[in-house]
Amino acid sequence: MITATVACKERAMKASRFSSTPSGGGLAEYAVASVKLTVKRPPGVSAPEGAGLPIAAGTALQALRAIGAKFDGTGKPLNVLITAASGGVGLYAVQLAKLAGLHVTATCGARNLELVRSLGADEVLDYKTPEGAGMRSPSGRRYDAVVHCTVGVGWSAFRPLLSGAGKVVDLTANVRAFLTSVLHRVTFAKRRLVLLLLWPNKADLEFLVELVKDGRLKTVVDSRFPLCDASKAWEKSIDGHATGKIIVEMEG
Protein backbone atom coordinates (compact mmCIF):
# COMPACT_ATOMS: atom_id res chain seq x y z
CA MET A 1 0.00 0.00 0.00
CA ILE A 2 1.42 3.37 -1.04
CA THR A 3 0.88 6.58 0.87
CA ALA A 4 1.80 10.12 -0.13
CA THR A 5 2.76 12.92 2.21
CA VAL A 6 1.12 16.18 1.19
CA ALA A 7 1.28 19.79 2.37
CA CYS A 8 -1.74 22.07 1.95
CA LYS A 9 -2.44 25.76 2.57
CA GLU A 10 -5.07 27.12 4.91
CA ARG A 11 -5.56 30.80 5.77
CA ALA A 12 -2.21 31.63 4.16
CA MET A 13 -0.43 29.39 6.67
CA LYS A 14 1.29 26.26 5.40
CA ALA A 15 0.13 23.34 7.54
CA SER A 16 0.39 19.61 7.16
CA ARG A 17 -2.81 17.62 7.41
CA PHE A 18 -3.88 14.03 7.13
CA SER A 19 -6.94 13.22 5.06
CA SER A 20 -9.29 10.27 4.84
CA THR A 21 -11.01 10.19 1.47
CA PRO A 22 -13.78 7.76 0.45
CA SER A 23 -13.37 8.44 -3.28
CA GLY A 24 -10.16 6.55 -3.97
CA GLY A 25 -6.53 7.59 -4.00
CA GLY A 26 -3.74 8.75 -6.23
CA LEU A 27 -0.46 10.62 -6.27
CA ALA A 28 -0.27 14.36 -6.86
CA GLU A 29 1.49 17.46 -5.58
CA TYR A 30 -1.81 18.96 -4.44
CA ALA A 31 -5.01 17.38 -3.18
CA VAL A 32 -8.46 18.66 -2.28
CA ALA A 33 -10.22 17.10 0.71
CA SER A 34 -13.20 17.95 2.85
CA VAL A 35 -12.36 19.63 6.14
CA LYS A 36 -14.62 17.02 7.73
CA LEU A 37 -12.09 14.34 6.80
CA THR A 38 -8.85 16.12 7.67
CA VAL A 39 -6.87 16.40 10.88
CA LYS A 40 -3.99 18.79 11.52
CA ARG A 41 -0.65 17.09 12.10
CA PRO A 42 0.74 17.74 15.60
CA PRO A 43 4.37 18.93 15.84
CA GLY A 44 5.45 15.61 17.35
CA VAL A 45 4.16 13.52 14.43
CA SER A 46 6.21 13.44 11.23
CA ALA A 47 4.59 13.43 7.80
CA PRO A 48 5.72 9.85 7.04
CA GLU A 49 4.42 8.69 10.44
CA GLY A 50 1.02 10.16 9.75
CA ALA A 51 0.77 9.33 6.06
CA GLY A 52 -0.20 5.72 6.69
CA LEU A 53 -2.96 6.50 9.17
CA PRO A 54 -6.00 7.47 7.05
CA ILE A 55 -6.31 4.23 5.07
CA ALA A 56 -4.09 1.50 6.55
CA ALA A 57 -4.46 2.30 10.25
CA GLY A 58 -8.08 3.34 9.74
CA THR A 59 -8.86 -0.02 8.17
CA ALA A 60 -7.12 -1.88 10.99
CA LEU A 61 -9.03 0.12 13.60
CA GLN A 62 -12.42 -0.48 12.02
CA ALA A 63 -11.68 -4.17 11.51
CA LEU A 64 -10.91 -4.57 15.20
CA ARG A 65 -14.00 -2.66 16.23
CA ALA A 66 -16.02 -4.95 13.95
CA ILE A 67 -14.96 -7.93 16.08
CA GLY A 68 -15.83 -6.16 19.32
CA ALA A 69 -12.48 -4.70 20.35
CA LYS A 70 -12.69 -1.69 22.65
CA PHE A 71 -10.01 0.78 23.62
CA ASP A 72 -11.39 2.06 26.91
CA GLY A 73 -10.60 -1.01 29.00
CA THR A 74 -14.13 -2.44 28.89
CA GLY A 75 -13.63 -4.99 26.11
CA LYS A 76 -13.39 -8.76 26.42
CA PRO A 77 -9.94 -10.42 26.21
CA LEU A 78 -10.52 -11.91 22.76
CA ASN A 79 -8.16 -14.29 20.98
CA VAL A 80 -7.47 -12.89 17.52
CA LEU A 81 -5.54 -14.03 14.46
CA ILE A 82 -4.04 -11.39 12.15
CA THR A 83 -2.84 -12.61 8.77
CA ALA A 84 -0.15 -10.79 6.75
CA ALA A 85 0.78 -9.05 9.97
CA SER A 86 3.91 -7.41 8.54
CA GLY A 87 2.01 -5.56 5.82
CA GLY A 88 0.71 -2.01 5.85
CA VAL A 89 -2.59 -2.83 7.58
CA GLY A 90 -1.32 -5.81 9.56
CA LEU A 91 1.36 -3.96 11.51
CA TYR A 92 -1.19 -1.40 12.66
CA ALA A 93 -3.68 -4.17 13.47
CA VAL A 94 -1.19 -5.96 15.75
CA GLN A 95 -0.46 -2.80 17.72
CA LEU A 96 -4.07 -1.71 18.00
CA ALA A 97 -5.18 -5.20 19.04
CA LYS A 98 -2.70 -5.15 21.91
CA LEU A 99 -3.88 -1.68 22.93
CA ALA A 100 -7.37 -3.18 23.13
CA GLY A 101 -6.11 -5.96 25.42
CA LEU A 102 -6.44 -8.82 22.91
CA HIS A 103 -4.33 -11.99 22.65
CA VAL A 104 -2.71 -11.82 19.21
CA THR A 105 -1.51 -14.64 16.98
CA ALA A 106 0.05 -13.27 13.79
CA THR A 107 1.31 -14.69 10.51
CA CYS A 108 4.11 -13.19 8.41
CA GLY A 109 7.30 -14.13 6.58
CA ALA A 110 10.36 -15.42 8.42
CA ARG A 111 12.33 -12.18 8.05
CA ASN A 112 9.63 -10.22 9.88
CA LEU A 113 8.94 -12.56 12.80
CA GLU A 114 10.93 -10.50 15.31
CA LEU A 115 9.48 -7.20 14.11
CA VAL A 116 5.91 -8.40 14.52
CA ARG A 117 6.76 -9.87 17.91
CA SER A 118 8.38 -6.59 18.99
CA LEU A 119 5.16 -4.73 18.19
CA GLY A 120 3.24 -6.87 20.65
CA ALA A 121 2.12 -10.12 19.02
CA ASP A 122 1.88 -12.94 21.57
CA GLU A 123 2.43 -15.69 18.99
CA VAL A 124 4.01 -15.32 15.54
CA LEU A 125 3.89 -17.93 12.76
CA ASP A 126 5.95 -18.12 9.58
CA TYR A 127 3.28 -18.56 6.92
CA LYS A 128 5.62 -20.63 4.75
CA THR A 129 6.00 -23.40 7.34
CA PRO A 130 3.41 -26.17 7.79
CA GLU A 131 2.48 -24.73 11.20
CA GLY A 132 2.12 -21.25 9.78
CA ALA A 133 0.10 -22.41 6.81
CA GLY A 134 -2.26 -24.19 9.19
CA MET A 135 -2.61 -20.95 11.22
CA ARG A 136 -3.37 -22.83 14.44
CA SER A 137 -2.46 -21.03 17.62
CA PRO A 138 0.64 -22.64 19.27
CA SER A 139 -1.16 -22.31 22.60
CA GLY A 140 -4.10 -24.34 21.29
CA ARG A 141 -6.53 -21.44 21.58
CA ARG A 142 -9.42 -21.12 19.18
CA TYR A 143 -9.84 -17.70 17.65
CA ASP A 144 -12.71 -15.45 18.58
CA ALA A 145 -11.90 -13.42 15.48
CA VAL A 146 -9.61 -13.18 12.48
CA VAL A 147 -8.47 -9.96 10.81
CA HIS A 148 -7.68 -11.29 7.34
CA CYS A 149 -5.28 -8.98 5.49
CA THR A 150 -4.09 -11.16 2.61
CA VAL A 151 -5.38 -13.17 -0.34
CA GLY A 152 -5.42 -16.85 -1.23
CA VAL A 153 -6.95 -18.13 2.02
CA GLY A 154 -10.66 -18.84 2.07
CA TRP A 155 -13.39 -19.33 4.66
CA SER A 156 -12.96 -23.11 4.76
CA ALA A 157 -9.42 -22.70 6.13
CA PHE A 158 -10.56 -20.46 8.98
CA ARG A 159 -13.77 -22.17 10.07
CA PRO A 160 -12.14 -25.05 12.04
CA LEU A 161 -9.97 -22.53 13.91
CA LEU A 162 -12.83 -20.41 15.22
CA SER A 163 -14.59 -20.45 18.56
CA GLY A 164 -18.35 -21.05 18.66
CA ALA A 165 -19.23 -17.50 17.62
CA GLY A 166 -16.00 -16.68 15.83
CA LYS A 167 -15.87 -14.05 13.13
CA VAL A 168 -13.54 -13.51 10.16
CA VAL A 169 -13.24 -9.90 8.96
CA ASP A 170 -12.01 -10.08 5.38
CA LEU A 171 -10.20 -7.02 4.02
CA THR A 172 -9.36 -8.55 0.61
CA ALA A 173 -12.61 -10.21 -0.34
CA ASN A 174 -13.39 -11.77 -3.72
CA VAL A 175 -16.72 -12.87 -5.20
CA ARG A 176 -16.73 -16.17 -3.31
CA ALA A 177 -16.12 -14.36 -0.02
CA PHE A 178 -18.95 -11.96 -0.81
CA LEU A 179 -21.37 -14.82 -1.45
CA THR A 180 -20.24 -16.61 1.72
CA SER A 181 -20.78 -13.46 3.72
CA VAL A 182 -24.29 -13.02 2.37
CA LEU A 183 -25.13 -16.64 3.14
CA HIS A 184 -23.93 -16.28 6.71
CA ARG A 185 -25.97 -13.14 7.16
CA VAL A 186 -29.26 -14.53 5.86
CA THR A 187 -28.89 -17.82 7.78
CA PHE A 188 -27.88 -16.08 11.03
CA ALA A 189 -24.76 -18.25 11.24
CA LYS A 190 -22.90 -18.08 14.55
CA ARG A 191 -19.53 -18.40 12.86
CA ARG A 192 -19.43 -15.94 10.04
CA LEU A 193 -17.41 -14.16 7.42
CA VAL A 194 -17.79 -10.38 7.39
CA LEU A 195 -16.53 -8.05 4.67
CA LEU A 196 -15.12 -4.68 5.65
CA LEU A 197 -15.20 -1.51 3.56
CA LEU A 198 -13.42 1.41 5.20
CA TRP A 199 -15.67 4.24 6.33
CA PRO A 200 -13.38 7.31 6.52
CA ASN A 201 -14.21 9.69 9.34
CA LYS A 202 -12.50 12.42 11.33
CA ALA A 203 -13.04 10.88 14.76
CA ASP A 204 -11.07 7.74 13.91
CA LEU A 205 -8.27 9.78 12.39
CA GLU A 206 -8.05 12.02 15.46
CA PHE A 207 -7.91 8.92 17.68
CA LEU A 208 -5.07 7.41 15.62
CA VAL A 209 -3.07 10.64 15.44
CA GLU A 210 -3.28 10.96 19.22
CA LEU A 211 -1.94 7.43 19.64
CA VAL A 212 1.03 8.22 17.41
CA LYS A 213 1.63 11.50 19.22
CA ASP A 214 1.68 9.67 22.57
CA GLY A 215 4.08 7.04 21.24
CA ARG A 216 1.54 4.23 21.58
CA LEU A 217 1.22 3.52 17.84
CA LYS A 218 4.10 3.26 15.38
CA THR A 219 4.20 3.59 11.61
CA VAL A 220 6.72 1.17 10.14
CA VAL A 221 8.15 2.58 6.91
CA ASP A 222 9.40 0.06 4.38
CA SER A 223 10.79 2.55 1.88
CA ARG A 224 10.52 6.09 0.58
CA PHE A 225 10.38 7.37 -2.99
CA PRO A 226 10.28 10.88 -4.45
CA LEU A 227 7.22 11.64 -6.57
CA CYS A 228 9.30 11.37 -9.76
CA ASP A 229 9.94 7.71 -8.90
CA ALA A 230 6.31 6.88 -8.13
CA SER A 231 6.37 4.06 -10.68
CA LYS A 232 9.07 2.32 -8.64
CA ALA A 233 6.91 2.65 -5.53
CA TRP A 234 3.99 1.02 -7.37
CA GLU A 235 6.24 -1.81 -8.53
CA LYS A 236 7.32 -2.46 -4.97
CA SER A 237 3.74 -2.36 -3.75
CA ILE A 238 2.52 -4.76 -6.46
CA ASP A 239 5.32 -7.16 -5.52
CA GLY A 240 3.43 -7.67 -2.26
CA HIS A 241 6.39 -8.09 0.08
CA ALA A 242 6.79 -4.65 1.60
CA THR A 243 7.22 -4.51 5.37
CA GLY A 244 4.95 -1.71 6.52
CA LYS A 245 4.31 1.41 4.46
CA ILE A 246 5.72 2.59 1.15
CA ILE A 247 5.93 6.38 1.24
CA VAL A 248 5.92 8.71 -1.75
CA GLU A 249 7.21 12.13 -0.75
CA MET A 250 6.60 15.48 -2.37
CA GLU A 251 9.74 17.17 -3.63
CA GLY A 252 10.82 20.68 -2.89
Buried (B, 14 or more C-beta within 10 A) or exposed (E): BBBBBBBBEEEEEEEBBBBBBEEEEEBEEEBEBEEEBBBEBEEEBBBBBBBBBBBBBBBBBBBBBBBBBEBEEEBEEBBBBBBBBBBBBBBBBBBBBBBBBBBBBBBBBEEBBEBBBEBBBBBBBBBEEEEBBEBBBEEEBBBBBBBBBBBEBBBEBBEEBBBEEBBBBBBBBEEEBEEBBEEBEEEEBEBBBBBBEBEBBBEBBEBBBBBBBEEEBBBBBBBBBEBEBBEBBBEBBEEEEBBBBBBBBBEE
